[in-house]
Amino acid sequence: MPAFEWVHVQLHQQKGMISLSPPTICNSALSTTSPQSHITYVNPDFIKISGFTEEELLGQPHNIVRHPDMPPAAFEHMWSTLKSGRSWMGLVKNRCKNGDHYWVSAALLNKSDFG
């Protein structure tokens, strides 16, 4: 099964297990990080979806929400792309504080993308 189809199936299987539908998750959770990948900001939707408090997230490496099912190569590609000055987009499986997971359609931008 192609990766996109697998993600699509996973989203449909998960839909009844989370309080927010996948489109809501993909459109509202927001975090910012330092160049060293430490969390510098999270919005209320990110907090609600992840199950962590703002205090638990700020200053932590962003991999605090990384799900172990995500292959390391995905993040190697992401960082390589960002370090080259380009933006990165992809589907990411994140881990909630309680061990559950959620999917994010991630769009990572460099400050240079804003002029």
N, CA, C and O atoms as a MOPAC input file, in Angstrom:
PM7 MOZYME 1SCF
protein

 N      0.84800 1    -1.17600 1     0.00000 1
 C      0.00000 1     0.00000 1     0.00000 1
 C      0.89300 1     1.24000 1     0.00000 1
 O      1.77100 1     1.35000 1     0.85600 1
 N      0.69800 1     2.17800 1    -0.93400 1
 C      1.50000 1     3.40600 1    -0.94900 1
 C      1.35100 1     4.17900 1     0.35700 1
 O      0.33000 1     4.08400 1     1.03800 1
 N      2.38800 1     4.94500 1     0.69400 1
 C      2.40400 1     5.67400 1     1.96600 1
 C      1.19400 1     6.57900 1     2.12100 1
 O      0.60800 1     6.63900 1     3.20200 1
 N      0.80200 1     7.29000 1     1.06000 1
 C     -0.34500 1     8.19300 1     1.16600 1
 C     -1.60600 1     7.42800 1     1.53700 1
 O     -2.37300 1     7.87100 1     2.39200 1
 N     -1.82400 1     6.27500 1     0.89500 1
 C     -3.00100 1     5.47200 1     1.21000 1
 C     -2.93900 1     4.98700 1     2.64700 1
 O     -3.96100 1     4.96500 1     3.33200 1
 N     -1.76100 1     4.59800 1     3.11600 1
 C     -1.61700 1     4.13200 1     4.49300 1
 C     -1.99400 1     5.23700 1     5.46600 1
 O     -2.71100 1     4.99000 1     6.43600 1
 N     -1.51700 1     6.46000 1     5.21900 1
 C     -1.85200 1     7.59100 1     6.07900 1
 C     -3.34800 1     7.84700 1     6.03700 1
 O     -3.95900 1     8.08300 1     7.07900 1
 N     -3.95100 1     7.80700 1     4.85400 1
 C     -5.38500 1     8.03600 1     4.70800 1
 C     -6.17600 1     7.00800 1     5.52200 1
 O     -7.11800 1     7.36800 1     6.22800 1
 N     -5.79800 1     5.74300 1     5.42600 1
 C     -6.45600 1     4.68700 1     6.19400 1
 C     -6.26400 1     4.92500 1     7.68300 1
 O     -7.21400 1     4.80100 1     8.45600 1
 N     -5.05600 1     5.26300 1     8.09400 1
 C     -4.79000 1     5.51400 1     9.50600 1
 C     -5.64700 1     6.66200 1    10.02500 1
 O     -6.18600 1     6.57500 1    11.12700 1
 N     -5.78000 1     7.72500 1     9.25800 1
 C     -6.59600 1     8.86200 1     9.68700 1
 C     -8.04400 1     8.43800 1     9.87600 1
 O     -8.67400 1     8.82600 1    10.86000 1
 N     -8.57900 1     7.65900 1     8.96400 1
 C     -9.96000 1     7.22000 1     9.09400 1
 C    -10.13100 1     6.27200 1    10.27500 1
 O    -11.16100 1     6.32200 1    10.94700 1
 N     -9.17200 1     5.42800 1    10.54300 1
 C     -9.25400 1     4.52700 1    11.68000 1
 C     -9.16500 1     5.29300 1    12.98800 1
 O     -9.77400 1     4.88800 1    13.97800 1
 N     -8.42700 1     6.38100 1    13.01400 1
 C     -8.21900 1     7.16300 1    14.22500 1
 C     -9.37100 1     8.12300 1    14.50100 1
 O     -9.55900 1     8.54100 1    15.64300 1
 N    -10.13000 1     8.47300 1    13.49600 1
 C    -11.10000 1     9.56100 1    13.59400 1
 C    -12.00900 1     9.42500 1    14.81100 1
 O    -12.26800 1    10.41500 1    15.49500 1
 N    -12.48800 1     8.24600 1    15.08700 1
 C    -13.37700 1     8.06600 1    16.22600 1
 C    -12.66400 1     8.06100 1    17.56500 1
 O    -13.32100 1     8.07700 1    18.60600 1
 N    -11.33400 1     8.04000 1    17.57000 1
 C    -10.58100 1     7.92800 1    18.81400 1
 C    -10.08200 1     9.27000 1    19.33300 1
 O     -9.53200 1     9.33500 1    20.43200 1
 N    -10.26200 1    10.33900 1    18.56600 1
 C     -9.79000 1    11.64200 1    19.00500 1
 C    -10.94700 1    12.62400 1    18.99900 1
 O    -11.90000 1    12.46400 1    18.23700 1
 N    -10.86500 1    13.63300 1    19.84300 1
 C    -11.98000 1    14.55500 1    19.98100 1
 C    -12.04900 1    15.57400 1    18.85400 1
 O    -13.10300 1    16.17400 1    18.64000 1
 N    -10.96600 1    15.78600 1    18.13300 1
 C    -10.95400 1    16.72500 1    17.01900 1
 C    -10.73300 1    15.96100 1    15.73100 1
 O     -9.93600 1    15.02300 1    15.69200 1
 N    -11.42500 1    16.34800 1    14.68600 1
 C    -11.25600 1    15.65800 1    13.41400 1
 C     -9.89700 1    16.00600 1    12.81500 1
 O     -9.35800 1    17.07300 1    13.10900 1
 N     -9.32900 1    15.13400 1    11.98300 1
 C     -8.02400 1    15.42700 1    11.38600 1
 C     -7.93300 1    16.77800 1    10.68100 1
 O     -6.90600 1    17.44100 1    10.82600 1
 N     -8.95800 1    17.24100 1     9.91300 1
 C     -8.79800 1    18.56600 1     9.30900 1
 C     -8.64600 1    19.67700 1    10.34200 1
 O     -7.91700 1    20.64100 1    10.10700 1
 N     -9.32300 1    19.55500 1    11.48100 1
 C     -9.18300 1    20.55600 1    12.53000 1
 C     -7.76800 1    20.53000 1    13.07700 1
 O     -7.15300 1    21.57700 1    13.27900 1
 N     -7.25500 1    19.34100 1    13.31400 1
 C     -5.89500 1    19.21700 1    13.82200 1
 C     -4.90900 1    19.84200 1    12.83700 1
 O     -4.02400 1    20.60400 1    13.22600 1
 N     -5.07100 1    19.51700 1    11.58500 1
 C     -4.11000 1    19.98800 1    10.58700 1
 C     -4.15000 1    21.49300 1    10.39100 1
 O     -3.15600 1    22.07800 1     9.96100 1
 N     -5.26100 1    22.12800 1    10.69100 1
 C     -5.40300 1    23.54600 1    10.40400 1
 C     -5.17900 1    24.45000 1    11.59300 1
 O     -5.08800 1    25.66400 1    11.41100 1
 N     -5.08200 1    23.91500 1    12.82600 1
 C     -5.07800 1    24.82900 1    13.95200 1
 C     -3.89000 1    24.71000 1    14.89300 1
 O     -3.54900 1    25.69400 1    15.54800 1
 N     -3.25400 1    23.57700 1    14.99000 1
 C     -2.12800 1    23.43000 1    15.91300 1
 C     -0.91300 1    24.15600 1    15.35500 1
 O     -0.57100 1    24.00200 1    14.18300 1
 N     -0.26200 1    24.95000 1    16.20200 1
 C      0.88100 1    25.73000 1    15.75400 1
 C      1.95100 1    25.73800 1    16.82800 1
 O      1.66700 1    25.92600 1    18.01100 1
 N      3.18300 1    25.53000 1    16.39700 1
 C      4.32200 1    25.67300 1    17.30300 1
 C      5.44900 1    26.34200 1    16.53500 1
 O      5.51400 1    26.26700 1    15.30800 1
 N      6.33500 1    26.99700 1    17.27700 1
 C      7.54900 1    27.54400 1    16.67800 1
 C      8.72900 1    26.99700 1    17.46300 1
 O      8.61600 1    26.67100 1    18.64500 1
 N      9.86200 1    26.90400 1    16.77900 1
 C     11.05700 1    26.37000 1    17.42700 1
 C     12.26200 1    27.25000 1    17.13100 1
 O     12.28100 1    28.03100 1    16.18000 1
 N     13.25200 1    27.09000 1    17.97500 1
 C     14.54600 1    27.73300 1    17.74900 1
 C     15.29300 1    26.94500 1    16.67500 1
 O     14.86400 1    25.85000 1    16.31200 1
 N     16.40100 1    27.48000 1    16.16100 1
 C     17.20100 1    26.71000 1    15.19400 1
 C     17.71100 1    25.38600 1    15.77700 1
 O     18.04500 1    24.46800 1    15.02700 1
 N     17.77000 1    25.28600 1    17.09100 1
 C     18.20200 1    24.04700 1    17.74100 1
 C     17.02200 1    23.10800 1    18.00300 1
 O     17.18600 1    22.08300 1    18.66500 1
 N     15.84300 1    23.44600 1    17.49500 1
 C     14.62400 1    22.64500 1    17.59900 1
 C     13.99600 1    22.64900 1    18.98800 1
 O     13.27500 1    21.71500 1    19.33900 1
 N     14.25600 1    23.68100 1    19.78100 1
 C     13.57900 1    23.81200 1    21.07000 1
 C     12.31000 1    24.63200 1    20.88000 1
 O     12.31200 1    25.64100 1    20.17500 1
 N     11.24100 1    24.19700 1    21.50300 1
 C      9.94100 1    24.84000 1    21.33300 1
 C      9.96100 1    26.23000 1    21.96500 1
 O     10.33300 1    26.39100 1    23.12700 1
 N      9.55600 1    27.22900 1    21.18600 1
 C      9.52100 1    28.61200 1    21.67000 1
 C      8.09600 1    29.14400 1    21.79700 1
 O      7.86900 1    30.14400 1    22.47800 1
 N      7.14100 1    28.49100 1    21.15600 1
 C      5.74100 1    28.92300 1    21.22600 1
 C      4.84300 1    27.75600 1    20.86000 1
 O      5.16600 1    26.97600 1    19.96400 1
 N      3.71600 1    27.63200 1    21.55100 1
 C      2.65200 1    26.69300 1    21.18800 1
 C      1.32200 1    27.41300 1    21.36200 1
 O      1.13200 1    28.14200 1    22.33600 1
 N      0.40000 1    27.21300 1    20.42400 1
 C     -0.90700 1    27.83900 1    20.58000 1
 C     -1.83000 1    26.91000 1    21.37400 1
 O     -1.49100 1    25.74700 1    21.58900 1
 N     -2.97900 1    27.40000 1    21.80600 1
 C     -3.88000 1    26.58100 1    22.62800 1
 C     -4.29600 1    25.26900 1    21.96500 1
 O     -4.47000 1    24.26600 1    22.65800 1
 N     -4.46100 1    25.25100 1    20.63700 1
 C     -4.83400 1    24.00500 1    19.96300 1
 C     -3.71800 1    22.96800 1    20.02400 1
 O     -3.98800 1    21.77700 1    20.17100 1
 N     -2.47600 1    23.40700 1    19.91400 1
 C     -1.34600 1    22.48200 1    20.03700 1
 C     -1.35300 1    21.86200 1    21.43400 1
 O     -1.15800 1    20.65600 1    21.58500 1
 N     -1.57600 1    22.68300 1    22.44100 1
 C     -1.61900 1    22.20800 1    23.82700 1
 C     -2.74300 1    21.19600 1    24.00300 1
 O     -2.53800 1    20.12900 1    24.58100 1
 N     -3.92900 1    21.53000 1    23.50400 1
 C     -5.09200 1    20.64400 1    23.65400 1
 C     -4.86900 1    19.30600 1    22.96100 1
 O     -5.15400 1    18.25200 1    23.52900 1
 N     -4.36400 1    19.34900 1    21.74400 1
 C     -4.17700 1    18.12800 1    20.96400 1
 C     -3.08200 1    17.24800 1    21.55700 1
 O     -3.23600 1    16.02900 1    21.63300 1
 N     -1.97700 1    17.86100 1    21.97800 1
 C     -0.83900 1    17.08000 1    22.47500 1
 C     -1.04900 1    16.55800 1    23.89000 1
 O     -0.47700 1    15.53300 1    24.26300 1
 N     -1.86600 1    17.25500 1    24.68400 1
 C     -2.07500 1    16.84400 1    26.07000 1
 C     -1.02000 1    17.35700 1    27.02900 1
 O     -1.11800 1    17.12700 1    28.23500 1
 N     -0.01600 1    18.04600 1    26.52000 1
 C      1.00900 1    18.65200 1    27.37000 1
 C      0.55700 1    20.05100 1    27.76600 1
 O     -0.26400 1    20.65500 1    27.07700 1
 N      1.08500 1    20.56800 1    28.86400 1
 C      0.84000 1    21.95900 1    29.22100 1
 C      1.86200 1    22.83100 1    28.50100 1
 O      2.88000 1    22.34000 1    28.01100 1
 N      1.58100 1    24.11700 1    28.44400 1
 C      2.53100 1    25.04700 1    27.83200 1
 C      3.87000 1    24.98400 1    28.55800 1
 O      4.92800 1    25.01000 1    27.92900 1
 N      3.81800 1    24.90100 1    29.88000 1
 C      5.04600 1    24.85100 1    30.67700 1
 C      5.86100 1    23.59600 1    30.38000 1
 O      7.09100 1    23.64100 1    30.38700 1
 N      5.18900 1    22.48300 1    30.12200 1
 C      5.89800 1    21.23800 1    29.80500 1
 C      6.54200 1    21.28400 1    28.41700 1
 O      7.51600 1    20.57400 1    28.16500 1
 N      6.01300 1    22.10100 1    27.53100 1
 C      6.49600 1    22.14700 1    26.15200 1
 C      7.56800 1    23.20000 1    25.90400 1
 O      8.55900 1    22.92200 1    25.22900 1
 N      7.38400 1    24.39900 1    26.43700 1
 C      8.31300 1    25.49200 1    26.13500 1
 C      9.72900 1    25.16100 1    26.58800 1
 O      9.95000 1    24.73100 1    27.72000 1
 N     10.67400 1    25.36600 1    25.69600 1
 C     12.07400 1    25.10400 1    25.98700 1
 C     12.51000 1    23.67200 1    25.74200 1
 O     13.70400 1    23.37500 1    25.76800 1
 N     11.55400 1    22.77500 1    25.50300 1
 C     11.88000 1    21.36700 1    25.27000 1
 C     12.20400 1    21.13200 1    23.79400 1
 O     11.72100 1    21.86200 1    22.92800 1
 N     13.01700 1    20.11700 1    23.50700 1
 C     13.22100 1    19.74800 1    22.10300 1
 C     11.87200 1    19.35400 1    21.48700 1
 O     11.04500 1    18.72500 1    22.14700 1
 N     11.65800 1    19.72200 1    20.23600 1
 C     10.36000 1    19.44600 1    19.60600 1
 C     10.08500 1    17.94800 1    19.52200 1
 O      8.93600 1    17.53900 1    19.36100 1
 N     11.11700 1    17.13800 1    19.62800 1
 C     10.88000 1    15.69000 1    19.55600 1
 C     10.16600 1    15.14900 1    20.79000 1
 O      9.94300 1    13.94200 1    20.88300 1
 N      9.80400 1    16.01000 1    21.73700 1
 C      8.98500 1    15.58500 1    22.87200 1
 C      7.64900 1    15.02100 1    22.37200 1
 O      7.03300 1    14.19600 1    23.04600 1
 N      7.20200 1    15.46700 1    21.19200 1
 C      5.94900 1    14.96100 1    20.63000 1
 C      6.18300 1    13.98300 1    19.47200 1
 O      5.23000 1    13.57900 1    18.80700 1
 N      7.41800 1    13.60600 1    19.23100 1
 C      7.71400 1    12.66300 1    18.13400 1
 C      7.22200 1    11.26900 1    18.50300 1
 O      7.52400 1    10.75700 1    19.58100 1
 N      6.47500 1    10.67300 1    17.61300 1
 C      6.01000 1     9.30300 1    17.82800 1
 C      7.09600 1     8.33800 1    17.36400 1
 O      7.73300 1     8.57500 1    16.33700 1
 N      7.31900 1     7.24700 1    18.11200 1
 C      8.38700 1     6.30700 1    17.73200 1
 C      8.16000 1     5.61600 1    16.39200 1
 O      9.10000 1     5.04900 1    15.83400 1
 N      6.93800 1     5.64700 1    15.86100 1
 C      6.68300 1     5.05000 1    14.54700 1
 C      7.26600 1     5.87000 1    13.40100 1
 O      7.41400 1     5.36200 1    12.28900 1
 N      7.59600 1     7.12600 1    13.66000 1
 C      8.13900 1     7.97800 1    12.59500 1
 C      9.57900 1     7.56300 1    12.30100 1
 O     10.40500 1     7.49900 1    13.21100 1
 N      9.88000 1     7.28500 1    11.04200 1
 C     11.24500 1     6.86600 1    10.70500 1
 C     12.23200 1     8.02500 1    10.84600 1
 O     11.92400 1     9.14700 1    10.44400 1
 N     13.41100 1     7.76700 1    11.41100 1
 C     14.42400 1     8.81900 1    11.53900 1
 C     14.75200 1     9.48900 1    10.20700 1
 O     15.05600 1    10.68200 1    10.17600 1
 N     14.69400 1     8.74700 1     9.11600 1
 C     15.01100 1     9.31700 1     7.80200 1
 C     14.07100 1    10.46500 1     7.43900 1
 O     14.47100 1    11.38600 1     6.72600 1
 N     12.83800 1    10.42300 1     7.91700 1
 C     11.89500 1    11.50900 1     7.62300 1
 C     12.39500 1    12.81500 1     8.22700 1
 O     12.30000 1    13.86800 1     7.59800 1
 N     12.92600 1    12.74800 1     9.44600 1
 C     13.40800 1    13.95800 1    10.10800 1
 C     14.76800 1    14.39100 1     9.57100 1
 O     15.08100 1    15.58100 1     9.55000 1
 N     15.57600 1    13.42400 1     9.13800 1
 C     16.84300 1    13.77600 1     8.49500 1
 C     16.57000 1    14.57700 1     7.22300 1
 O     17.23200 1    15.58100 1     6.95700 1
 N     15.59500 1    14.12600 1     6.44600 1
 C     15.22100 1    14.84400 1     5.22300 1
 C     14.66600 1    16.22300 1     5.56800 1
 O     15.01300 1    17.21200 1     4.92300 1
 N     13.80700 1    16.29200 1     6.57900 1
 C     13.22700 1    17.56200 1     6.98500 1
 C     14.31300 1    18.55900 1     7.36000 1
 O     14.31000 1    19.69100 1     6.87500 1
 N     15.25800 1    18.14200 1     8.23500 1
 C     16.31000 1    19.05600 1     8.68400 1
 C     17.24800 1    19.44300 1     7.55100 1
 O     17.68800 1    20.59000 1     7.47500 1
 N     17.55300 1    18.50700 1     6.68200 1
 C     18.40100 1    18.80500 1     5.53200 1
 C     17.74500 1    19.87300 1     4.65700 1
 O     18.40700 1    20.79900 1     4.18700 1
 N     16.44900 1    19.73300 1     4.44700 1
 C     15.70100 1    20.70000 1     3.64200 1
 C     15.69500 1    22.06700 1     4.30800 1
 O     15.95700 1    23.07400 1     3.65000 1
 N     15.40200 1    22.12000 1     5.60200 1
 C     15.34800 1    23.39600 1     6.31700 1
 C     16.71300 1    24.07400 1     6.36900 1
 O     16.81200 1    25.28800 1     6.19200 1
 N     17.76400 1    23.29100 1     6.61200 1
 C     19.11000 1    23.87200 1     6.69300 1
 C     19.58800 1    24.41700 1     5.35200 1
 O     20.47400 1    25.26900 1     5.29900 1
 N     18.99800 1    23.92100 1     4.27600 1
 C     19.35800 1    24.43800 1     2.95100 1
 C     18.57700 1    25.71100 1     2.61700 1
 O     18.73000 1    26.27400 1     1.53300 1
 N     17.73700 1    26.16100 1     3.56000 1
 C     16.99100 1    27.39900 1     3.35800 1
 C     15.63300 1    27.22300 1     2.71300 1
 O     14.95400 1    28.20500 1     2.41300 1
 N     15.23100 1    25.98100 1     2.49700 1
 C     13.93400 1    25.72000 1     1.87300 1
 C     12.90300 1    25.32700 1     2.92300 1
 O     13.25900 1    24.90300 1     4.02200 1
 N     11.63200 1    25.46900 1     2.58200 1
 C     10.53800 1    25.03500 1     3.44700 1
 C     10.32200 1    23.53800 1     3.27200 1
 O     10.77200 1    22.94700 1     2.29100 1
 N      9.63000 1    22.93000 1     4.23100 1
 C      9.36100 1    21.48900 1     4.18600 1
 C      7.90100 1    21.25300 1     4.52500 1
 O      7.34900 1    21.90600 1     5.41100 1
 N      7.27700 1    20.31900 1     3.82200 1
 C      5.90400 1    19.91700 1     4.11700 1
 C      5.84400 1    18.40300 1     4.14200 1
 O      6.52500 1    17.73200 1     3.36600 1
 N      5.01600 1    17.86100 1     5.04700 1
 C      4.84900 1    16.42100 1     5.11200 1
 C      3.86400 1    16.01800 1     6.18500 1
 O      3.45600 1    16.83700 1     7.00800 1
 N      3.48700 1    14.76200 1     6.17600 1
 C      2.61400 1    14.21100 1     7.20800 1
 C      3.47800 1    13.64300 1     8.31700 1
 O      4.42800 1    12.90100 1     8.06800 1
 N      3.13300 1    14.00300 1     9.55200 1
 C      3.91600 1    13.58200 1    10.71200 1
 C      2.97800 1    12.95800 1    11.74100 1
 O      1.92300 1    13.50700 1    12.05700 1
 N      3.38000 1    11.81500 1    12.25000 1
 C      2.64600 1    11.17400 1    13.34100 1
 C      3.28400 1    11.63700 1    14.64400 1
 O      4.45700 1    11.36600 1    14.90100 1
 N      2.50700 1    12.33600 1    15.46300 1
 C      2.99900 1    12.83500 1    16.74500 1
 C      2.43400 1    12.02100 1    17.89600 1
 O      1.41800 1    11.34000 1    17.76000 1
 N      3.11600 1    12.10600 1    19.03500 1
 C      2.73000 1    11.37900 1    20.24600 1
 C      2.13500 1    12.36400 1    21.25000 1
 O      2.70100 1    13.42500 1    21.51100 1
 N      0.97900 1    11.99000 1    21.80700 1
 C      0.36500 1    12.76400 1    22.88700 1
 C      1.06700 1    12.42900 1    24.20300 1
 O      1.76200 1    11.41800 1    24.30400 1
 N      0.88400 1    13.26500 1    25.18300 1
 C      1.47400 1    13.03100 1    26.50000 1
 C      1.04200 1    11.68200 1    27.06700 1
 O      1.83700 1    10.99600 1    27.71000 1
 N     -0.21800 1    11.29500 1    26.83200 1
 C     -0.73400 1    10.04400 1    27.38700 1
 C     -0.37000 1     8.82000 1    26.54900 1
 O     -0.80600 1     7.71100 1    26.85600 1
 N      0.42700 1     9.01000 1    25.49000 1
 C      0.85800 1     7.88600 1    24.66000 1
 C      0.03600 1     7.69900 1    23.39700 1
 O      0.46300 1     6.98200 1    22.49200 1
 N     -1.14100 1     8.32700 1    23.31200 1
 C     -1.92100 1     8.27200 1    22.07900 1
 C     -1.15800 1     9.00500 1    20.98000 1
 O     -0.06500 1     9.52300 1    21.21200 1
 N     -1.72900 1     9.04400 1    19.80400 1
 C     -1.06000 1     9.75200 1    18.71700 1
 C     -2.06300 1    10.54400 1    17.89500 1
 O     -3.27400 1    10.33900 1    17.98500 1
 N     -1.53200 1    11.44600 1    17.09700 1
 C     -2.33600 1    12.24800 1    16.18500 1
 C     -1.48300 1    12.56900 1    14.96500 1
 O     -0.25400 1    12.57100 1    15.03400 1
 N     -2.14600 1    12.83600 1    13.86100 1
 C     -1.46000 1    13.13600 1    12.61000 1
 C     -1.47300 1    14.62800 1    12.35500 1
 O     -2.45700 1    15.31000 1    12.64200 1
 N     -0.38600 1    15.12700 1    11.81900 1
 C     -0.25800 1    16.53900 1    11.48700 1
 C      0.19400 1    16.66700 1    10.03500 1
 O      1.14400 1    16.01300 1     9.60300 1
 N     -0.49700 1    17.51000 1     9.30200 1
 C     -0.00700 1    17.91000 1     7.98600 1
 C      0.88000 1    19.11300 1     8.24900 1
 O      0.40000 1    20.24100 1     8.36300 1
 N      2.17400 1    18.86200 1     8.34300 1
 C      3.11800 1    19.88000 1     8.81100 1
 C      3.65100 1    20.71900 1     7.65900 1
 O      3.97100 1    20.20800 1     6.58600 1
 N      3.73600 1    22.01600 1     7.91100 1
 C      4.38600 1    22.94800 1     6.99300 1
 C      5.41500 1    23.69900 1     7.81400 1
 O      5.05700 1    24.49900 1     8.67800 1
 N      6.68800 1    23.45000 1     7.55500 1
 C      7.76500 1    24.08400 1     8.30200 1
 C      8.40400 1    25.15000 1     7.43600 1
 O      8.83000 1    24.89400 1     6.31000 1
 N      8.46100 1    26.35000 1     7.99000 1
 C      8.96500 1    27.50100 1     7.24900 1
 C     10.16000 1    28.09500 1     7.95400 1
 O     10.23500 1    28.07700 1     9.18300 1
 N     11.09600 1    28.62200 1     7.18800 1
 C     12.22300 1    29.37500 1     7.73100 1
 C     11.80600 1    30.82700 1     7.88300 1
 O     10.89300 1    31.29000 1     7.20000 1
 N     12.47400 1    31.54800 1     8.78000 1
 C     12.20000 1    32.98300 1     8.90900 1
 C     12.38500 1    33.69500 1     7.57900 1
 O     11.69700 1    34.67500 1     7.29500 1
 N     13.30500 1    33.20900 1     6.76900 1
 C     13.55600 1    33.84900 1     5.47300 1
 C     12.33600 1    33.78100 1     4.55300 1
 O     12.23500 1    34.55000 1     3.59700 1
 N     11.40400 1    32.85800 1     4.84100 1
 C     10.18900 1    32.76100 1     4.03500 1
 C      9.27800 1    33.96800 1     4.23300 1
 O      8.36100 1    34.19400 1     3.44200 1
 N      9.53000 1    34.74600 1     5.29200 1
 C      8.66500 1    35.87400 1     5.61700 1
 C      9.26700 1    37.21100 1     5.20500 1
 O      8.71700 1    38.26400 1     5.52700 1
 N     10.38300 1    37.17900 1     4.50300 1
 C     10.97400 1    38.40300 1     3.98100 1
 C     12.01400 1    39.03500 1     4.81300 1
 O     12.56000 1    40.07300 1     4.43700 1

